Amino acid sequence: MTIFTPDTSSFPTFFEKASFLLAWRISLAFIFIFSIVTTLYSFSGIDNAIPSAIVLLIGLFCFIFLYITRNYIPIFWVYSISGFFMSHFAMNTVMNLTHYVDFMWIMITLFMTFIGLGQRIGIIATVINAFLIAYFFFNNLNRHIVLIKPRTNSQLVGEFIEVTFALFVLGYLIHLYYLHQQHSNNELKLANSELEKQNQLISTKNNENIVLLKEVHHRVKNNLQIITSLLRLQKGSLPDEIKLKFDEAISRIMTMSLIHSKLYQTNKLNKIEIESYINDLIFEIIHTLDHNKKVSTEIKSDIGDVGLKTIVPLGLLLNELLSNSFKHAFKNCTEGNILIHLNRSNPKEFILIYSDSGKWNEQNTNGFGLELIKTLTEQLEGSYTRNDSTYHFQLNNLED
């Protein structure tokens, strides 16, 4: 540490350290330079030396204050107010000086105000100084031009030293601004680097969670398949009527298993492509019921993906409709046709139209399957009408 580089370890941030160093070094520079300038101006008369002497005293006061308190905020207020006051005071009262340097001091003081006191105070100071400069131009500039005399050697030296000093102070402020910008850029790069690391970590964790979630769906699907296998083994020794009930239970479990199978096979872990699911569901039902009739299906949908909240009751609903068609409508037919249309009526609702070309007996129009259809329709916050073998459902998309 030296007198020009004091200890700044007590300041927590780069900006606070830089602001303290600026106030400290400016105070030292004012003491040194204006001691010389005041001496040189005093040869031309005490009146010429008064502004420089006041700046010297301000520099001494600020340096002592900083040394004792290490609080730089009041110093910027002192320099801002006194700098503007002294510059405009000299411009409007001391008519035999050139005042070139006073405009430089106004610029320097504005720069210090923005750095030390913030943007709002800096803007206010800029506006005030613009009015004060206008006052000098329109009230005293012509009188100043008339009264100014050729400069003596001591005056030329003094003004040259002051202008050169002001130039170096301005250069130092610009250098400090550059250091602030460079530090901010480095901090931004460091923050971006840390953010990139965090994003990579989150991406890795997300990929791990996707793998784990797929594994969960895969295991659930396997467990449900084990259950259906056990049910198939168990029904072998049962009466035909009970076997039918087992087949219905197997079909419903298979519907749930198919959902989990679809989920772990794609990257969309919360949505299922509906047309693909319906086709697979039909294939599984035919396989479960050992159905050998020639049945064609027509599936049309303007709905792409369906979320989990909707696909579970919708899948069970379609399972009941398809199972009823295969078990009852085509019982006495060699071939048939099933039509499934899904149309979005608005972002919240969609329409399901289901029909088959089979022959229904009156005894097949009631039972647990139809009760389950009503329950699943209620779960989907919808309603339906039936005309013979055609169902018209108005259902809600529970994800929206």
Sequence and secondary structure as in RCSB ss.txt:
>XXXX:A:sequence
MTIFTPDTSSFPTFFEKASFLLAWRISLAFIFIFSIVTTLYSFSGIDNAIPSAIVLLIGLFCFIFLYITRNYIPI
FWVYSISGFFMSHFAMNTVMNLTHYVDFMWIMITLFMTFIGLGQRIGIIATVINAFLIAYFFFNNLNRHIVLIKP
RTNSQLVGEFIEVTFALFVLGYLIHLYYLHQQHSNNELKLANSELEKQNQLISTKNNENIVLLKEVHHRVKNNLQ
IITSLLRLQKGSLPDEIKLKFDEAISRIMTMSLIHSKLYQTNKLNKIEIESYINDLIFEIIHTLDHNKKVSTEIK
SDIGDVGLKTIVPLGLLLNELLSNSFKHAFKNCTEGNILIHLNRSNPKEFILIYSDSGKWNEQNTNGFGLELIKT
LTEQLEGSYTRNDSTYHFQLNNLED
>XXXX:A:secstr
  SSS   TT  SHHHHHHHHHHHHHHHHHHHHHHHHHHHHHTT HHHHHHHHHHHHHHHHHHHHHHHH   HHH
HHHHHHHHHHHHHHHHHH TTS  HHHHHHHHHHHHHHHHHH HHHHHHHHHHHHHHHHHHHHHTHHHHHHH   
  HHHHHHHHHHHHHHHHHHHHHHHHHHHHHHHHHHHHHHHHHHHHHHHHHHHHHHHHHHHHHHHHHHHHHHHHH
HHHHHHHHHHTTS HHHHHHHHHHHHHHHHHHHHHHHHHHSS TTEEEHHHHHHHHHHHHHHHHT  SEEEEEEE
ES  EEEHHHHHHHHHHHHHHHHHIIIIITTT SEEEEEEEEEESSSSEEEEEEEE S   GGGSSSHHHHHHHH
HHHHTT EEEEETTEEEEEEE TT 
